[in-house]
Amino acid sequence: MSLLQGTIDYGILHLASAPIAIMAKEGLRTFAGVTGDDPSNTRNAGMSFVVLLSVFAESKLLGRIIVGTVGPCEHYFIDIDREVAEQGWQDIASFCVAHRVPSQYINEDRFVNIPVMHSHKDFTMYRTVVQYGVDSGALGSVTYETPPNFNMAGANPSFLSFSNKIYIHPDSDSYLVFLNYSVSPDYTKTSNASLMLYTLGGVCVSQLSITVPALDCACVRISDILPDGSENFFSFVAVSSGSALLPISIIVNRRLGGVSVEHSHPPQEYLFADWPVVKRIKTEAVNTISGR
């Protein structure tokens, strides 16, 4: 596949997009599922999209791969590992973003200089299926999208996650993956987050500081941070006061070849409360957990 060339319109890039952790270093294959259909079946009738992959390594953009097109009543999965390998990036790529750009805005390998007639609200809930698998095994998936104004320049976001449950078993590996992305083109902010694991009785058995570089992800293997003799069932809390993160939980049963993928609670933009109320409650919780 070819690479996108020329000037980039970042607003168009994020009409429908999703950041994705590439998990090859953990022995997992990574896929992205896209469709040309509006989930509400009320908008964008007949629209087709150019599918792009923005691929990053160590917070640096390697390039934007033009994967193909997807139209109405079409859907398919992108083999991200294969697309990355075709560009020779398989040993360094750790993060990518799947974009769907209305076809009218791209001609061959460049953006077309025409007025933008769409905004993010025209494509809300255009989620991407993010899927992980093991060789000769099963696949696990979850759906999400880039939230509107995510880590926008000039904002002061924070991050609070606490809803996933973790079960430790000798046959399974449990991972928590934190993605640090932004809709702003010049985003460089590293996220310093805290992760705490709690037993069923509410006892904190492990606390870890996590550094998540901009335009990248951090992966924590739960068994690596637990003390010897720990229980098998935990909950977690993760916070960051300087940026927003997207959390993904992945459980891999190596013996059976099973994979389970979950995300935490929805980003704050989708909570059904007034924004000042949401921000106040979350900020107070983050500051309390962080000891401020």
FENVEN-V614495 format. One record per residue. N is the residue number from 1. RES is the residue in three letters. D_CENTER is the distance of its C-alpha to the mean C-alpha in Angstrom with 2 decimals. Layout:
n = [N & N]
res = [RES & RES]
d_center = [D_CENTER & D_CENTER]
This chain:
n = [1 & 2 & 3 & 4 & 5 & 6 & 7 & 8 & 9 & 10 & 11 & 12 & 13 & 14 & 15 & 16 & 17 & 18 & 19 & 20 & 21 & 22 & 23 & 24 & 25 & 26 & 27 & 28 & 29 & 30 & 31 & 32 & 33 & 34 & 35 & 36 & 37 & 38 & 39 & 40 & 41 & 42 & 43 & 44 & 45 & 46 & 47 & 48 & 49 & 50 & 51 & 52 & 53 & 54 & 55 & 56 & 57 & 58 & 59 & 60 & 61 & 62 & 63 & 64 & 65 & 66 & 67 & 68 & 69 & 70 & 71 & 72 & 73 & 74 & 75 & 76 & 77 & 78 & 79 & 80 & 81 & 82 & 83 & 84 & 85 & 86 & 87 & 88 & 89 & 90 & 91 & 92 & 93 & 94 & 95 & 96 & 97 & 98 & 99 & 100 & 101 & 102 & 103 & 104 & 105 & 106 & 107 & 108 & 109 & 110 & 111 & 112 & 113 & 114 & 115 & 116 & 117 & 118 & 119 & 120 & 121 & 122 & 123 & 124 & 125 & 126 & 127 & 128 & 129 & 130 & 131 & 132 & 133 & 134 & 135 & 136 & 137 & 138 & 139 & 140 & 141 & 142 & 143 & 144 & 145 & 146 & 147 & 148 & 149 & 150 & 151 & 152 & 153 & 154 & 155 & 156 & 157 & 158 & 159 & 160 & 161 & 162 & 163 & 164 & 165 & 166 & 167 & 168 & 169 & 170 & 171 & 172 & 173 & 174 & 175 & 176 & 177 & 178 & 179 & 180 & 181 & 182 & 183 & 184 & 185 & 186 & 187 & 188 & 189 & 190 & 191 & 192 & 193 & 194 & 195 & 196 & 197 & 198 & 199 & 200 & 201 & 202 & 203 & 204 & 205 & 206 & 207 & 208 & 209 & 210 & 211 & 212 & 213 & 214 & 215 & 216 & 217 & 218 & 219 & 220 & 221 & 222 & 223 & 224 & 225 & 226 & 227 & 228 & 229 & 230 & 231 & 232 & 233 & 234 & 235 & 236 & 237 & 238 & 239 & 240 & 241 & 242 & 243 & 244 & 245 & 246 & 247 & 248 & 249 & 250 & 251 & 252 & 253 & 254 & 255 & 256 & 257 & 258 & 259 & 260 & 261 & 262 & 263 & 264 & 265 & 266 & 267 & 268 & 269 & 270 & 271 & 272 & 273 & 274 & 275 & 276 & 277 & 278 & 279 & 280 & 281 & 282 & 283 & 284 & 285 & 286 & 287 & 288 & 289 & 290 & 291 & 292]
res = [MET & SER & LEU & LEU & GLN & GLY & THR & ILE & ASP & TYR & GLY & ILE & LEU & HIS & LEU & ALA & SER & ALA & PRO & ILE & ALA & ILE & MET & ALA & LYS & GLU & GLY & LEU & ARG & THR & PHE & ALA & GLY & VAL & THR & GLY & ASP & ASP & PRO & SER & ASN & THR & ARG & ASN & ALA & GLY & MET & SER & PHE & VAL & VAL & LEU & LEU & SER & VAL & PHE & ALA & GLU & SER & LYS & LEU & LEU & GLY & ARG & ILE & ILE & VAL & GLY & THR & VAL & GLY & PRO & CYS & GLU & HIS & TYR & PHE & ILE & ASP & ILE & ASP & ARG & GLU & VAL & ALA & GLU & GLN & GLY & TRP & GLN & ASP & ILE & ALA & SER & PHE & CYS & VAL & ALA & HIS & ARG & VAL & PRO & SER & GLN & TYR & ILE & ASN & GLU & ASP & ARG & PHE & VAL & ASN & ILE & PRO & VAL & MET & HIS & SER & HIS & LYS & ASP & PHE & THR & MET & TYR & ARG & THR & VAL & VAL & GLN & TYR & GLY & VAL & ASP & SER & GLY & ALA & LEU & GLY & SER & VAL & THR & TYR & GLU & THR & PRO & PRO & ASN & PHE & ASN & MET & ALA & GLY & ALA & ASN & PRO & SER & PHE & LEU & SER & PHE & SER & ASN & LYS & ILE & TYR & ILE & HIS & PRO & ASP & SER & ASP & SER & TYR & LEU & VAL & PHE & LEU & ASN & TYR & SER & VAL & SER & PRO & ASP & TYR & THR & LYS & THR & SER & ASN & ALA & SER & LEU & MET & LEU & TYR & THR & LEU & GLY & GLY & VAL & CYS & VAL & SER & GLN & LEU & SER & ILE & THR & VAL & PRO & ALA & LEU & ASP & CYS & ALA & CYS & VAL & ARG & ILE & SER & ASP & ILE & LEU & PRO & ASP & GLY & SER & GLU & ASN & PHE & PHE & SER & PHE & VAL & ALA & VAL & SER & SER & GLY & SER & ALA & LEU & LEU & PRO & ILE & SER & ILE & ILE & VAL & ASN & ARG & ARG & LEU & GLY & GLY & VAL & SER & VAL & GLU & HIS & SER & HIS & PRO & PRO & GLN & GLU & TYR & LEU & PHE & ALA & ASP & TRP & PRO & VAL & VAL & LYS & ARG & ILE & LYS & THR & GLU & ALA & VAL & ASN & THR & ILE & SER & GLY & ARG]
d_center = [23.20 & 23.90 & 21.94 & 21.65 & 24.43 & 25.85 & 24.71 & 21.19 & 20.81 & 17.54 & 18.19 & 18.41 & 15.27 & 13.27 & 15.43 & 12.90 & 9.59 & 5.88 & 3.90 & 4.29 & 6.32 & 9.87 & 11.88 & 15.35 & 16.73 & 16.42 & 18.25 & 15.59 & 15.25 & 12.02 & 12.26 & 10.93 & 13.26 & 14.52 & 17.62 & 20.03 & 20.98 & 20.53 & 19.46 & 22.30 & 24.74 & 26.25 & 24.78 & 24.70 & 27.24 & 27.70 & 24.87 & 23.45 & 20.45 & 19.93 & 16.73 & 15.37 & 13.06 & 12.68 & 12.89 & 13.05 & 15.10 & 16.05 & 14.55 & 16.68 & 16.10 & 17.85 & 18.09 & 16.89 & 17.89 & 19.56 & 18.83 & 21.17 & 21.64 & 20.99 & 23.45 & 24.69 & 24.92 & 22.91 & 19.79 & 18.75 & 16.26 & 15.41 & 16.17 & 13.82 & 16.03 & 19.07 & 18.00 & 17.20 & 20.49 & 22.48 & 21.80 & 22.78 & 19.53 & 18.90 & 20.21 & 18.17 & 14.78 & 11.89 & 8.90 & 8.68 & 7.91 & 9.65 & 12.22 & 15.14 & 18.06 & 21.32 & 23.77 & 26.35 & 24.47 & 24.46 & 27.65 & 27.52 & 25.36 & 25.46 & 24.63 & 27.69 & 29.36 & 29.76 & 29.14 & 25.74 & 26.53 & 23.17 & 20.83 & 17.46 & 19.51 & 20.74 & 17.39 & 15.95 & 14.52 & 14.01 & 11.00 & 9.68 & 10.49 & 8.22 & 11.12 & 12.51 & 16.24 & 19.23 & 22.17 & 24.80 & 22.78 & 20.70 & 17.18 & 14.71 & 12.05 & 10.06 & 9.48 & 7.52 & 7.63 & 7.54 & 10.16 & 13.51 & 14.62 & 11.48 & 13.06 & 15.86 & 18.70 & 21.49 & 19.63 & 19.71 & 16.56 & 16.23 & 14.01 & 15.42 & 14.21 & 16.92 & 16.79 & 15.84 & 18.93 & 19.44 & 22.39 & 23.67 & 25.75 & 27.47 & 26.13 & 22.42 & 19.78 & 17.26 & 14.16 & 11.92 & 8.82 & 7.81 & 5.51 & 8.08 & 7.96 & 10.72 & 12.51 & 15.56 & 16.76 & 18.37 & 15.78 & 16.88 & 16.42 & 15.81 & 14.65 & 17.22 & 16.17 & 18.40 & 17.84 & 20.77 & 21.73 & 24.46 & 26.97 & 28.12 & 30.85 & 28.61 & 29.44 & 26.93 & 27.20 & 24.63 & 23.12 & 20.97 & 19.98 & 16.65 & 16.19 & 12.78 & 13.73 & 12.59 & 10.34 & 9.63 & 8.64 & 11.27 & 12.20 & 15.08 & 17.44 & 19.11 & 22.54 & 22.72 & 22.87 & 25.22 & 28.96 & 31.44 & 32.74 & 29.79 & 29.34 & 27.01 & 25.15 & 22.97 & 20.78 & 18.54 & 18.12 & 15.78 & 16.55 & 16.31 & 18.79 & 17.87 & 14.32 & 11.47 & 8.49 & 5.60 & 7.31 & 7.34 & 10.99 & 12.47 & 16.25 & 18.27 & 21.97 & 23.48 & 26.92 & 26.09 & 23.13 & 20.96 & 17.19 & 15.55 & 11.89 & 11.17 & 9.05 & 11.24 & 13.12 & 11.95 & 11.33 & 14.87 & 15.33 & 15.86 & 18.38 & 21.88 & 23.79 & 25.05 & 22.70 & 25.30 & 25.54 & 21.82 & 21.63 & 24.84 & 24.01 & 20.63 & 22.24 & 25.17 & 23.16 & 21.12 & 24.44 & 26.28 & 23.97 & 23.89 & 27.69 & 28.24]
